[in-house]
C-alpha cells in the first residue's frame, strides 16, 4: 500500500533510490523526467514498485504508506466501523511487514546453517583440545555432531513454516485492507489525502 505520488517524489529526490532512478531513466530513454512520468511507469511495471519496497525493507523503512484514519463526529456507524478496521489492519500490516515476501529467497538457510556449523566447530575445538574423546568415544562425538545437525535442520524447518504462515496472514490482511480502502474511496467515505501519507 504505497502512495504512487510519494514514491515517485522519493525516487526523484532521495539518493537512497538512485539505482531505481537510473533504471527508470534507462527504461524511458530520458535524462530529464517528471514525477508524472515516473508514476505512469510505476503503474505499468509493478516490478519497479517491488524493487522500491525491497530497498525500503533493506533500509528498515516502511512501505505501508497509509495514515491512521481519523474518525469524525459526522461519520456514520458503518464508516466508523470501516475506519477502525482499516486502522487495526494497517497496524497489523506494519508489524508483519518483514513477512511481505515469502521465505524462498530468505537467508534463513544461511543464518541457521551458520549457527549449526559454528556450534559443531566450537564443540570440535573443545573436544580436540581438552579431551581424548575422539580416540576413546568417537561414535559419541560424531553422534553429537549429527544431533546438532538434526536440531539445526529442525530449527530451520520451524522458522520457515512460521515465516510462511506469517506471509499468508500478511497477504490476506493486505488484500482485505486494500479492497476496503478502494471501496471507501469509491464511496467517498474518506479522501485519498486522508488515507495516504504524502
C-alpha positions, 0 to 999 in steps of 0.5 A, spaced: 500 500 500 504 505 497 502 512 495 504 512 487 505 520 488 510 519 494 514 514 491 515 517 485 517 524 489 522 519 493 525 516 487 526 523 484 529 526 490 532 521 495 539 518 493 537 512 497 533 510 490 538 512 485 539 505 482 531 505 481 532 512 478 537 510 473 533 504 471 527 508 470 531 513 466 534 507 462 527 504 461 524 511 458 530 513 454 530 520 458 535 524 462 530 529 464 523 526 467 517 528 471 514 525 477 508 524 472 512 520 468 515 516 473 508 514 476 505 512 469 511 507 469 510 505 476 503 503 474 505 499 468 511 495 471 509 493 478 516 490 478 519 497 479 514 498 485 517 491 488 524 493 487 522 500 491 519 496 497 525 491 497 530 497 498 525 500 503 525 493 507 533 493 506 533 500 509 528 498 515 523 503 512 516 502 511 512 501 505 505 501 508 504 508 506 497 509 509 495 514 515 491 512 521 484 514 519 481 519 523 474 518 525 469 524 525 463 526 529 459 526 522 461 519 520 456 514 520 456 507 524 458 503 518 464 508 516 466 508 523 466 501 523 470 501 516 475 506 519 477 502 525 478 496 521 482 499 516 486 502 522 487 495 526 489 492 519 494 497 517 497 496 524 497 489 523 500 490 516 506 494 519 508 489 524 508 483 519 511 487 514 518 483 514 513 477 512 511 481 505 515 476 501 515 469 502 521 465 505 524 462 498 529 467 497 530 468 505 537 467 508 534 463 513 538 457 510 544 461 511 543 464 518 541 457 521 546 453 517 551 458 520 549 457 527 549 449 526 556 449 523 559 454 528 556 450 534 559 443 531 566 447 530 566 450 537 564 443 540 570 440 535 575 445 538 573 443 545 573 436 544 580 436 540 583 440 545 581 438 552 579 431 551 581 424 548 574 423 546 575 422 539 580 416 540 576 413 546 568 415 544 568 417 537 561 414 535 559 419 541 562 425 538 560 424 531 553 422 534 553 429 537 555 432 531 549 429 527 544 431 533 546 438 532 545 437 525 538 434 526 536 440 531 539 445 526 535 442 520 529 442 525 530 449 527 530 451 520 524 447 518 520 451 524 522 458 522 520 457 515 513 454 516 512 460 521 515 465 516 510 462 511 504 462 515 506 469 517 506 471 509 499 468 508 496 472 514 500 478 511 497 477 504 490 476 506 490 482 511 493 486 505 488 484 500 482 485 505 485 492 507 486 494 500 479 492 497 476 496 503 480 502 502 478 502 494 471 501 496 471 507 501 474 511 496 469 509 491 464 511 496 467 517 498 467 515 505 474 518 506 479 522 501 485 519 498 489 525 502 486 522 508 488 515 507 495 516 504 501 519 507 504 524 502 
